[in-house]
């Protein structure tokens, strides 16, 4: 069977120390513990059959604190965006980064190589009503979709269980759309897993941990990690052997609530599936892109 990959991008999640400021220490995460034999910290390093967990670099030799625009461009283009700009760029991509995305976004490259792909996230009606009005406020992932000219998922797709909202459970939609029910994290995970039945490459973005980390809120951080643990359980339970799950981030944040900013901590590289060993040589976030296409889809050019 041909390989399929679910890439879960968690914004603002690093691997931190075993300190009181790290919610990973306090959260109940039975799925992660069962998979990895313990909780995730900066000392976690696992390479076993069908499991890889390691910390990888998000700084990429550039002074300063890693930021979202450059980190995400690295992840989804394979370019060292920090080095190209000469600095880390927060929030949304500038014209130089957008040029890199238009040149080689993960979806555009997949399309060129005949690998069918989807951005799993749903977009609200408000996005479509204001479409193209202000490109400067579009995320890296949104620009990746635009570069490939593939579909944006709507609320209707979400209602059909053909998409997953960025908050996992649809809770943030309750004030803007009374037609969308709140679902369990487990159900959301199953919906994400099922997209791999139709697509070889599935990318999902959750930026909730970065938002929570900036607020330095321990209780919400613990709640998120426990919610994500249940979500991951839904993704991996009964998954087909040819489906691999890759989890990574653009920079640290939520793992150290002693500061409201990003951190220089390594970010996790987690691979669950038969390709785990093939990703063991990845040591920085800009190497993930090429590793995906080489190892999952046997494309190397």
Secondary structure in CASP SS format (residue, H / E / C, confidence):
PFRMAT SS
TARGET T0000
AUTHOR 0000-0000-0000
METHOD secondary structure of the structure
MODEL  1
X C 1.00
X C 1.00
X C 1.00
X E 1.00
X E 1.00
X E 1.00
X E 1.00
X E 1.00
X E 1.00
X E 1.00
X C 1.00
X C 1.00
X C 1.00
X E 1.00
X C 1.00
X C 1.00
X C 1.00
X C 1.00
X C 1.00
X C 1.00
X C 1.00
X C 1.00
X H 1.00
X H 1.00
X H 1.00
X H 1.00
X C 1.00
X C 1.00
X C 1.00
X H 1.00
X H 1.00
X H 1.00
X H 1.00
X H 1.00
X H 1.00
X H 1.00
X C 1.00
X C 1.00
X C 1.00
X C 1.00
X C 1.00
X C 1.00
X C 1.00
X C 1.00
X C 1.00
X E 1.00
X E 1.00
X E 1.00
X C 1.00
X C 1.00
X E 1.00
X E 1.00
X E 1.00
X E 1.00
X E 1.00
X E 1.00
X E 1.00
X C 1.00
X C 1.00
X C 1.00
X C 1.00
X C 1.00
X C 1.00
X C 1.00
X C 1.00
X C 1.00
X C 1.00
X H 1.00
X H 1.00
X H 1.00
X H 1.00
X H 1.00
X H 1.00
X H 1.00
X H 1.00
X H 1.00
X H 1.00
X C 1.00
X C 1.00
X C 1.00
X H 1.00
X H 1.00
X H 1.00
X H 1.00
X H 1.00
X C 1.00
X C 1.00
X C 1.00
X C 1.00
X C 1.00
X C 1.00
X C 1.00
X C 1.00
X C 1.00
X H 1.00
X H 1.00
X H 1.00
X H 1.00
X H 1.00
X H 1.00
X H 1.00
X H 1.00
X H 1.00
X H 1.00
X C 1.00
X H 1.00
X H 1.00
X H 1.00
X H 1.00
X H 1.00
X H 1.00
X H 1.00
X C 1.00
X C 1.00
X C 1.00
X C 1.00
X E 1.00
X E 1.00
X E 1.00
X C 1.00
X E 1.00
X E 1.00
X C 1.00
X C 1.00
X H 1.00
X H 1.00
X H 1.00
X H 1.00
X H 1.00
X C 1.00
X C 1.00
X C 1.00
X C 1.00
X C 1.00
X H 1.00
X H 1.00
X H 1.00
X C 1.00
X C 1.00
X H 1.00
X H 1.00
X H 1.00
X H 1.00
X H 1.00
X H 1.00
X H 1.00
X H 1.00
X H 1.00
X C 1.00
X C 1.00
X C 1.00
X C 1.00
X E 1.00
X C 1.00
X H 1.00
X H 1.00
X H 1.00
X H 1.00
X H 1.00
X C 1.00
X C 1.00
X C 1.00
X C 1.00
X E 1.00
X C 1.00
X C 1.00
X C 1.00
X C 1.00
X C 1.00
X C 1.00
X H 1.00
X H 1.00
X H 1.00
X C 1.00
X C 1.00
X C 1.00
X C 1.00
X C 1.00
X C 1.00
X C 1.00
X C 1.00
X C 1.00
X C 1.00
X C 1.00
X H 1.00
X H 1.00
X H 1.00
X H 1.00
X H 1.00
X H 1.00
X H 1.00
X H 1.00
X H 1.00
X H 1.00
X H 1.00
X C 1.00
X C 1.00
X C 1.00
X C 1.00
X C 1.00
X E 1.00
X E 1.00
X E 1.00
X E 1.00
X E 1.00
X E 1.00
X C 1.00
X H 1.00
X H 1.00
X H 1.00
X H 1.00
X H 1.00
X H 1.00
X H 1.00
X H 1.00
X C 1.00
X C 1.00
X H 1.00
X H 1.00
X H 1.00
X H 1.00
X H 1.00
X H 1.00
X H 1.00
X H 1.00
X H 1.00
X H 1.00
X H 1.00
X H 1.00
X H 1.00
X H 1.00
X H 1.00
X H 1.00
X H 1.00
X H 1.00
X H 1.00
X C 1.00
X C 1.00
X C 1.00
X C 1.00
X C 1.00
X C 1.00
X E 1.00
X E 1.00
X E 1.00
X E 1.00
X E 1.00
X E 1.00
X C 1.00
X C 1.00
X C 1.00
X E 1.00
X C 1.00
X C 1.00
X C 1.00
X C 1.00
X C 1.00
X C 1.00
X C 1.00
X C 1.00
X C 1.00
X C 1.00
X E 1.00
X C 1.00
X C 1.00
X C 1.00
X E 1.00
X E 1.00
X E 1.00
X E 1.00
X E 1.00
X E 1.00
X C 1.00
X C 1.00
X C 1.00
X H 1.00
X H 1.00
X H 1.00
X H 1.00
X C 1.00
X C 1.00
X C 1.00
X C 1.00
X E 1.00
X H 1.00
X H 1.00
X H 1.00
X H 1.00
X H 1.00
X H 1.00
X H 1.00
X H 1.00
X H 1.00
X H 1.00
X H 1.00
X H 1.00
X C 1.00
X C 1.00
X C 1.00
X C 1.00
X C 1.00
END
